[in-house]
Amino acid sequence: DFNDAGQALLRNADDQQLYLFDSAGTRALPKPVVDGVERDVLRGFGPDENGRVIATLAGEEGSTTNAVIYQGASPPQPITELTSVLAANHTGKIMGRVSEDSSGYAVLDGDDLQPVGELVGHSPFPLHFGDSGHLLYLASTAGSSARTYHLWHEGIDTEITEGVPRSVNAGGVVGLHLPALPGEGFGRAALRFPDGSISTISDLIGGAPQYDGISFAIDLNDRCDVVVDTPIVGERPISAVVHLDRCESVDVTGEFFRVDGGSTFVKVGADEEAAVRLRVENASGEELTNVRLTDVRVVEDESGGQAAITADGPGPPGILEATGPNSVGFADFKVLGEEPGTVTLKAEVAATKGSQPVTDTIEQEFQVRQEDLQVNLTLDPPEYEEAEDGTFEPVEITASVTFTNNTDAALTDLRLQELDVHRVFAGQELYVTHTSGIRPDPIDPAVVLAELGPRQTSEAFEAVFTATENGEVEFKALATAAAGDGTVAGEATERWKAKARKFVEITTEVVNPPDGGVLDAGSPVTIEGTVENLSNSHEVTLGPLYPTLAGNTGTMNVAYDGNAANPTFPVPAEALVLAPGQRRNFQVRFTTNYSDPRMFGAQPSGGTRAYATFEPWGEAVEVLAPGDDREPERVDIRTYDEASPGDGSTPGDVPDAQVLAEPTELFQRISIDDSVELPEREFIGVAGGVYLGWV
């Protein structure tokens, strides 16, 4: 038995004697002597509010009583007002049979004997007598092995069908043992509340994994302290006292957990947050609607732990996909450990049950600390930048790895499982290769340290890599070690970037007129070229590759990876997008005019020169892997910074910004024969045709 003062009364099955556990320690209650015979104890109740302990005794032929009262140091006294005592509560009331030949029951309260009357079933057997008069009992059916459980209170009898009840407190809360779920080997401890709702002890605690093994709620007091049993280990179950902050039904339960399967800790000072997921479950036994998160936060305590939490992904669920009992929803968050210690992640959930609003709290304690095995990775040089002219000289990168034991015991058989370079987005070309130094065998990595002492850091292990192109890659080091009977692991990642100075290279060539020849006035000029993204880590978007025209020029069109439209009228061009390392072709076509000496007044203007000047512009945006929520690097692409772009009829300087090209690639001069002879036609028709641009 277990009272509100925290005293526990237990019966030892070996010596059939009572033992009282309290803050003063443990003491045995002497076996009672009744009618001159020492009697074994069958059950014990108490201590009650008067300090009394009631014990029922093993049968003895001719005995005048089956129960006694222990009061202080006095010898136990027989109870004679009831023919047989079945139960007692903590207010001092004793319940039993009035006579051996009657099925009637009564409650003895001091000197007052209060009839209870009839109970349901054949030979009802009281299981527990609550302090407010709730009687929990087992009833059988005559001529049958069927048994039913009942809760009686103030003349109202309720059958309990959900499990096996063990005890009831003053509020009418019943401790239950529920059957095991499919695939589980043990049942579940639960509480049944006066409204008929049921919540498991695990849900009431918060759903933490360490409480999954609670299978029996043996007893509970009015403060909702519950004596529980865990599954049998060896020959006996393990008992414990669990204090519940709430003694009411749970409508919503759930837990926070690491998405990667790690334990409930967050690495302190990490550059990247830990991905944490919140599971929300309808535990009410009824349909819930409009289930929503009203608040998610970090609660700090006196340990000094600090962390920050932010939403990630699609955010909290507005309504669970299914709203019935046991339906589940999830929300993803990122947690950044700031200071070592403990913190509690706390989520407030609101919903509607029937027509009534309900709220619940889900909370989970996390440790903010370093990993047991800390892997330290440094790169030298930490980054690199290509030459101003865009040339890339191969560079050696030294990756240095050390290991720190953050525990108070030695780690053994430390193995470096991986030290390698990885892409940062799918499809990326890798221009970094291992050239010398340590390189773990991916199948059977060798032990690099036989032992690493507590709080110690190892010597450095080095590997050399060579980069031959610009871009960004990720180095990763992974290690494992033996810790007691288990294994610990740690990893470190570092980004390495070879920054590009030049992002775009452009080449151009005049193909009409061919071979640098002279173009007949009125014929279109055709320029073809290539444009290449020189970056291995950025996507480039360029404005339409229209050159600036001067001289004898007219309407212009541009196209990518094909022929430009006939420039008799303009066709708008879109921006040009280049993936990392991508190269594309383009074509520009524009019209020329000719002079007509036969026209009076304003004459069509021709000329013997046409000029086309290219000056690419745009933006380069860093490519990130899916799930990488960093702000990507953005670089404005310009052709000139301080250098001169030329005056439109002469080449400019060598580009000094983000474009790689020779001045002759950016500037094209076309010679035109403006003395072309017009065909013989009706004067008015020819003049009209020239004016409209049809000739």
RAKA-V572208 format. One record per backbone hydrogen bond with DSSP energy under -1.0 kcal/mol. CO is the residue of the C=O (numbers start at 0). NH is the residue of the N-H. E is the energy in kcal/mol with one decimal. If there is no record, write none. Layout:
co = [CO CO]
nh = [NH NH]
e = [E E]
This chain:
co = [0 2 6 7 9 11 15 16 17 18 19 20 21 24 26 31 33 36 39 42 44 47 51 52 53 54 55 55 59 65 66 67 68 69 70 76 83 86 89 92 93 94 94 95 96 98 103 104 104 105 106 107 108 111 113 121 124 127 129 133 134 135 135 136 137 138 139 140 145 147 148 149 150 151 152 155 157 163 166 168 172 173 174 175 176 177 180 187 188 189 190 191 192 196 198 199 200 201 201 207 208 210 213 215 218 220 223 224 225 226 226 227 228 228 232 235 237 239 241 250 252 254 256 257 262 263 265 273 274 275 276 277 278 279 280 281 288 291 294 296 298 300 305 305 307 309 322 323 326 328 330 331 332 333 334 335 336 338 340 342 343 344 345 346 347 347 348 349 350 351 352 355 357 359 361 363 365 366 367 368 371 373 375 377 379 383 386 390 394 396 397 398 399 400 401 402 403 410 411 413 413 414 417 419 421 424 430 432 435 448 449 451 452 455 460 461 462 463 463 464 465 466 470 472 473 474 475 476 477 477 478 479 480 481 482 485 487 489 491 493 495 496 497 498 502 503 504 506 508 511 513 518 519 524 525 525 526 527 528 529 530 531 534 536 538 539 540 541 543 547 549 550 554 556 558 575 577 578 581 583 584 585 586 587 588 589 590 595 607 608 609 610 611 612 616 617 618 619 620 624 632 634 636 637 638 643 657 657 659 661 661 665 667 669 670 672 681 682 683 684 685 686 687 688]
nh = [8 5 2 20 18 15 40 11 28 9 26 7 24 21 19 38 36 33 57 55 53 50 47 69 44 67 41 42 62 56 78 54 76 52 73 68 96 94 48 88 107 85 86 105 82 101 97 115 116 95 113 93 111 108 106 139 137 135 132 129 151 126 127 149 124 147 121 143 140 138 159 136 157 134 155 152 150 176 174 171 168 191 165 189 163 187 183 177 200 175 198 173 195 192 190 203 204 205 206 210 211 213 188 228 226 223 243 220 241 217 218 239 214 215 235 232 229 227 225 282 280 278 276 260 264 366 368 334 258 332 256 330 254 328 252 325 351 349 347 345 343 303 337 338 335 333 287 326 281 279 277 311 275 309 273 307 268 305 367 365 298 363 296 361 293 294 359 291 357 288 355 352 350 348 346 344 342 265 340 267 405 403 401 399 397 498 389 386 466 464 379 462 377 460 375 457 373 451 481 447 448 479 477 475 473 427 467 465 463 413 412 410 455 404 400 437 398 434 435 396 432 394 497 495 421 493 419 491 416 417 489 414 487 411 485 482 480 478 476 474 472 383 470 385 533 659 531 529 527 525 516 672 522 589 510 511 587 508 585 506 583 504 580 622 620 577 618 575 545 612 610 552 590 588 586 541 539 581 532 530 560 528 558 526 556 524 553 598 671 551 669 549 667 547 542 636 540 634 538 627 621 619 617 657 656 652 502 503 505 664 665 613 611 609 518 520 685 686 687 688 689 690 691 693]
e = [-3.1 -1.7 -2.1 -3.1 -2.8 -1.8 -2.0 -2.7 -2.6 -2.7 -1.9 -2.4 -1.9 -2.3 -2.8 -2.9 -1.8 -2.6 -2.3 -2.2 -2.6 -2.4 -2.3 -3.4 -2.8 -2.3 -3.0 -1.1 -2.2 -3.3 -2.3 -2.2 -2.5 -2.0 -1.6 -2.6 -2.1 -3.4 -3.0 -2.3 -4.0 -2.6 -2.1 -2.4 -1.3 -1.3 -1.4 -3.8 -1.4 -2.2 -3.3 -2.3 -2.0 -3.3 -3.1 -1.7 -2.8 -3.2 -1.7 -3.7 -3.2 -4.1 -1.9 -2.7 -3.4 -2.9 -4.1 -2.1 -1.4 -3.2 -2.6 -2.5 -2.5 -3.3 -1.8 -2.2 -2.7 -1.5 -2.6 -2.0 -1.9 -3.0 -3.1 -2.0 -2.4 -1.9 -2.3 -3.4 -2.6 -3.2 -2.1 -2.7 -2.8 -3.0 -2.8 -2.2 -2.3 -1.9 -3.7 -2.1 -1.8 -1.4 -2.0 -1.9 -3.2 -1.6 -1.6 -1.9 -3.0 -1.9 -1.2 -2.1 -2.4 -1.6 -1.1 -1.6 -2.4 -3.1 -3.1 -2.1 -3.3 -3.0 -3.1 -1.5 -2.5 -2.0 -2.0 -2.5 -2.4 -3.1 -2.2 -1.7 -1.1 -2.5 -2.4 -3.1 -2.4 -2.7 -3.1 -2.8 -2.6 -1.4 -2.9 -1.8 -2.9 -3.0 -2.6 -1.9 -2.5 -3.1 -3.2 -2.0 -2.7 -2.5 -3.0 -2.1 -2.2 -2.0 -3.5 -3.3 -3.2 -2.0 -2.6 -2.7 -2.7 -1.2 -2.3 -2.6 -2.7 -2.4 -2.3 -3.0 -2.4 -2.9 -3.2 -2.9 -2.6 -3.5 -2.1 -1.0 -2.6 -2.9 -2.2 -2.7 -3.0 -3.7 -2.1 -1.9 -2.7 -2.9 -1.7 -1.9 -2.3 -2.5 -2.9 -2.9 -2.9 -3.0 -3.3 -2.4 -1.6 -2.0 -2.2 -2.6 -2.3 -1.7 -2.1 -2.7 -3.2 -2.5 -1.8 -2.5 -1.7 -2.9 -2.9 -2.5 -3.1 -3.1 -1.7 -3.6 -2.1 -2.0 -3.3 -2.7 -2.8 -2.2 -1.9 -2.3 -1.8 -1.8 -2.3 -2.7 -2.6 -2.2 -2.2 -2.5 -2.1 -2.6 -2.7 -3.1 -2.5 -2.4 -2.4 -2.4 -2.5 -3.9 -2.5 -1.7 -2.9 -1.9 -1.9 -3.3 -2.1 -1.8 -2.3 -1.6 -3.2 -2.3 -2.3 -2.3 -2.7 -2.0 -1.4 -2.7 -2.9 -3.3 -2.4 -2.8 -2.2 -2.4 -2.9 -1.8 -2.2 -2.5 -2.5 -3.3 -2.7 -2.6 -3.1 -2.6 -2.4 -2.3 -2.2 -3.0 -2.6 -3.1 -1.3 -1.6 -2.5 -3.6 -3.0 -2.0 -2.5 -3.3 -2.5 -2.6 -2.8 -2.7 -3.1 -2.2 -2.9 -2.9 -1.9 -1.9 -1.5 -3.6 -2.5 -1.7 -1.7 -1.9 -1.1 -3.3 -2.4 -2.0 -3.0 -2.3 -2.8 -2.9 -2.4 -2.5 -2.7 -2.2 -2.0 -2.4]
